[in-house]
């Protein structure tokens, strides 16, 4: 069986809908807790797939969260070896930092909720074509510069760099395609303080939008993830 290591920063932002996809494709999954496991002892080249998940901290917060130093080093070594790597939200930001790009608070403010992407021509030629015209879930306050040599795949009016590819086996997604409607109920609890502090955002509105959009989005997201994993881990 193929192996996947997933790095998790908070319990409720997990693999969610990506978990069944990996099971269908014959992967065994090892969940690593970024805050408490020793990331420096992980072999960055060992798993067939590395997934770096989201979380509410900044990719530049090493002073408060020293584990980020080891995590960025692990990702850098993984990318340098051209091994299959998927970064989601914070994971995408950490990939950008590992490739030498700047990560910083988005001057256009937070994006929390469902909104469609605009795909670049390169995005339209990639697995992201599964998302054409479909709202995806955004939940971030930071953004990043495009790493040198990366291929930009998607944008929104507030965030120019929503996705990039690096080489043939690495994909960074600022948005969430792994989160399903049921799993998001945990987010509404875990992110309660952020929701309450963000003007124009409420649990009721997020839940209503999720109910309207997720039944159409979940199959697309799972198809995108399945196609990408099959491509890079063949």
C-alpha atoms as one frame of an Amber mdcrd trajectory, in Angstrom:
protein
   0.000   0.000   0.000   1.029   3.585  -0.564   1.672   5.824   2.390   0.478
   9.319   3.267   1.635  11.515   6.122  -0.763  14.332   7.006   0.404  17.181
   9.235  -2.458  18.580  11.321  -2.388  21.857  13.252  -5.822  21.734  14.936
  -7.966  18.641  15.365 -11.033  19.870  13.519  -9.142  20.857  10.344  -8.354
  17.326   9.256  -8.438  15.366   5.998 -12.242  15.202   6.061 -13.378  14.338
   2.498  -9.808  13.636   1.396  -9.677  10.703   3.819 -12.107   8.495   1.862
 -10.360   9.415  -1.403  -7.027   8.214  -0.045  -8.623   5.033   1.303 -10.157
   4.298  -2.113  -6.741   4.769  -3.716  -5.094   2.334  -1.332  -3.214   4.702
   0.982  -2.421   4.166   4.617  -2.527   7.490   6.468  -0.400   8.574   9.408
  -1.635  11.718  11.158   1.120  13.870  12.641   0.285  16.584  15.178   2.396
  19.619  14.307   2.323  21.131  17.792   3.241  18.033  19.793   5.028  15.526
  17.549   8.724  15.864  16.751   8.673  17.039  13.149  12.480  17.112  12.985
  12.502  13.322  13.290  10.251  12.758  10.286  11.855  11.545   7.081  10.597
  14.075   4.491  11.179  11.649   1.636   9.608   8.520   3.121   5.865   8.835
   2.451   4.455   8.631  -1.052   2.331  11.689  -0.255   2.651  14.551   2.232
  -0.442  16.625   3.057  -0.004  19.808   5.104  -3.356  20.919   6.503  -4.789
  24.245   7.619  -4.883  26.060  10.934  -5.504  29.425  12.571  -1.870  30.497
  13.079   0.420  32.428  10.747   3.103  30.724   8.680   5.474  33.418  10.005
   4.711  32.841  13.719   7.855  30.883  14.648   8.386  33.039  17.747   5.142
  31.755  19.246   5.123  28.331  17.561   8.732  27.084  17.206   7.625  23.852
  15.519   7.065  25.903  12.355  10.822  26.044  11.799  11.087  22.261  11.582
   7.890  22.049   9.545   9.084  24.535   6.931  12.436  22.730   6.723  10.654
  19.402   6.199   8.509  20.890   3.417  11.547  22.521   1.791  13.410  19.231
   1.679  10.326  17.436   0.377   9.806  19.941  -2.442  13.494  19.929  -3.290
  13.282  16.179  -3.859  10.190  16.541  -6.105   8.036  14.349  -3.873   4.236
  14.549  -3.968   3.087  17.355  -1.653  -0.309  18.970  -1.085  -0.710  22.116
   1.013  -4.123  23.426   2.076  -4.579  26.971   3.436  -1.865  27.253   6.125
  -0.225  24.332   4.353  -0.091  26.329   1.116   1.372  29.297   2.984   4.037
  27.079   4.530   4.878  25.740   1.078   5.275  29.319  -0.156   7.604  30.115
   2.749   9.596  26.925   2.150  10.125  28.111  -1.430  11.381  31.511  -0.289
   8.212  33.595  -0.745   6.758  36.088   1.721   3.592  35.299   3.739   1.728
  38.207   5.342  -1.714  39.489   6.406  -3.910  40.072   3.378  -4.272  43.851
   2.919  -7.744  43.201   1.473  -8.915  41.584   4.704 -10.119  38.112   5.557
 -11.943  35.811   3.182 -14.362  33.601   5.104 -17.193  31.921   3.228 -18.048
  30.497  -0.162 -16.970  32.230  -3.383 -15.914  31.145  -6.859 -12.368  31.229
  -8.170 -11.085  32.680 -11.399  -8.760  30.158 -12.998  -5.695  31.184 -14.960
  -5.099  29.470 -18.321  -2.718  27.137 -16.492  -5.408  26.481 -13.900  -7.932
  25.646 -16.588  -5.480  23.086 -17.966  -5.002  21.497 -14.533  -7.174  19.436
 -12.190  -8.615  22.734 -10.920 -10.862  22.745 -13.972 -13.153  20.608 -11.779
 -13.934  23.830  -9.880 -14.802  26.036 -12.833 -17.779  28.208 -11.909 -18.261
  26.539  -8.499 -17.967  28.367  -5.170 -15.226  27.025  -2.902 -14.669  27.537
   0.803 -12.318  30.328   1.838 -11.136  30.712   5.425  -7.972  32.769   5.641
  -6.642  36.152   6.667  -3.127  35.802   5.243  -1.817  35.648   1.721   1.550
  35.024   0.076   3.683  36.127  -2.833   4.002  33.646  -5.670   7.236  31.677
  -5.209   9.829  32.051  -7.940   9.285  29.291 -10.490   5.767  28.447  -9.305
   2.787  28.417 -11.674  -0.207  30.467 -10.539  -3.487  28.584 -11.024  -6.311
  30.643  -9.485  -7.302  33.975  -7.949 -10.166  35.882  -6.362 -10.631  39.672
  -6.269  -9.261  39.767  -2.721  -6.444  37.247  -3.134  -4.303  37.107  -6.248
  -2.537  33.863  -5.349  -5.193  31.286  -4.509  -3.339  28.257  -5.855  -0.020
  27.340  -7.388   1.776  24.330  -8.754   5.422  23.673  -8.109   7.115  21.253
 -10.462   5.074  18.215 -11.406   4.164  16.885  -7.940   3.312  19.774  -5.623
   0.038  21.671  -5.316  -0.753  24.548  -2.947  -4.390  25.526  -2.359  -5.215
  28.626  -0.305  -8.870  27.521  -0.217 -10.491  24.348   1.080 -11.776  21.544
  -1.146 -11.377  18.873   1.525 -14.012  20.216   3.932 -17.537  18.814   3.734
 -20.765  20.170   5.209 -20.802  17.789   8.163 -17.158  18.431   9.018 -17.672
  22.181   8.867 -19.958  21.992  11.880 -16.758  21.409  13.884 -15.202  24.495
  12.309 -18.162  26.604  13.381 -17.360  25.633  16.972 -13.568  25.732  16.727
 -13.519  29.101  14.951 -16.348  30.634  17.021 -14.198  33.529  18.283 -12.921
  34.406  14.809 -16.411  34.270  13.324 -17.771  36.556  16.045 -14.906  39.019
  15.514 -15.252  39.204  11.716 -17.765  41.785  10.416 -20.303  40.387   7.992
 -19.704  36.762   9.005 -21.990  34.643  11.178 -22.484  30.968  11.894 -26.050
  31.117  10.602 -25.000  32.596   7.266 -22.076  30.196   6.879 -24.316  27.220
   7.642 -26.974  28.370   5.160 -24.405  28.940   2.422 -22.827  25.567   3.129
 -26.201  23.814   2.870 -26.823  25.474  -0.488 -23.386  24.915  -2.005 -21.770
  21.845  -0.445 -23.946  19.184  -2.159 -22.640  20.430  -5.516 -19.125  21.222
  -4.363 -18.207  18.100  -2.426 -18.222  15.746  -5.463 -16.149  18.248  -7.450
 -13.630  18.632  -4.670 -13.286  14.897  -4.229 -12.881  14.427  -7.993 -10.143
  17.083  -8.076  -8.292  15.473  -5.188  -8.624  11.984  -6.626  -7.329  13.037
 -10.045  -4.397  14.943  -8.586  -3.330  12.118  -6.261  -3.574   9.610  -9.115
  -1.411  11.854 -11.298   1.375  12.494  -8.798   1.436   9.125  -7.047   1.075
   6.819 -10.044
